[in-house]
Amino acid sequence: MPKHLKDILPQPTSHGTGEKRVLLNGTETETSVTQIAVTLMRAGETAAIHKHDTMEEYFFFLRGEAALTVGEERMVCRAGDFVQITKGNFHTLEAITDTEVMTVGVATE
């Protein structure tokens, strides 16, 4: 059964910034996907630096502009950009403009 983004209630992110609409969570699949979500961050919001020891995270930017820092590398991401963050890498995301990004988490262990 298809889901439509506008029908999914927004909820706070685990990082305490922005809001996400969860398309799929780990309890809905037998795969190693932990979550697929679309996150909206307002200009100036920042997800504090953190890492995932047992998960890879993938970002696909849908709209807006955001600064993503992975380790020591800072990059500006825009609509159409895709970034893979491997487990154990510190990263942070700062919305330069209102930004919408699809995130996919995949357990590695």
N, C-alpha and C positions, 0 to 999 in steps of 0.2 A: 504494500500500500504506500503510495507516495506521501511525502511530507512536504508542506510548504512553509518556508521560512517565516512568513508573517503570522502563521498559526502557532508558532512555538513561542512560549513565554520567555522573555529575557530573564537571565539570572546573573548574579555577580560572578565574576571570575574568581578562581582560587587565589589570584594575586592581588585581589582587592582593588582593581582598577578596571574600568570598562564593564561591559556587560556582554554576555554570550547567549547564543541560542544553540542548544545542543541538538544536532541532527541525529547523532548516534552515540550511545554510551556503551561502555564495555559489557554491561549486562545484557545488551541486545544482540550480541554477536558471539560466535564461538572462535573468532579470530583473536589475534593479539592487539587489535585496535582498542585503545583505551577510551578514545573519544574523537568525534568529528564535530566541530562547532564553528559557528561564524561569530566573530567577536567584533564589537564596535567599541572603539576607543575615541574619545573626544580629544581635540587638539590640546596638547600640554599634558595629557595623562601619560604616566610611565609605569610599566610593570617592572618592579625592582629586580635587581640582578639575582639570578637563581640558576640552578641546574637540576637535571633529572638523571639520577644514577641508573635507572632501570627502564628508561624510555627514550625513544627518538621522537623529535617533534618536527613537523613540517608546516611551513607557513606559505599560503598562497594569497597574495594581496589582491583584493577585489576593487578597492577604491581608496583614494587618499594617498598620503605620504607619511612614512614613518622611518625613524632611525632605529635600526636593529644592530645591536652590538653583540658579537659572538666572540668570546675570548677577548683579544685585543683589537679585532677587526670591526670597525664601524662602517655600516653601509646604509644608504638611503634607499628604501624600497617603495615602489609605486605599483599601481594596478598592473597586473600581469606578471609580476615578479614572484618567483618561487625560491624558497630557501629551506635547506635541510639542516637541522641541528642534531648532531649525534649525541648520544648519551654522555653525561659527564662534563659537557661544555657549558660554562657559565654564559648566560645571555640576558639581555634586557631589551625592552621595546618601548620606544617613546613616540607617541603620535605627534607628528609635526602639524598635520591638518586632521580633521575628522577622518578616521581610518577604519576600514572594514577589512578583516582578514579571516580566511578560513584556516583553521588549525586542525591538524590531525596528529594524534598521539598514538604511538605504537610501542607496546611493551617489548623489551629486549630480553627479559628474563622471566 
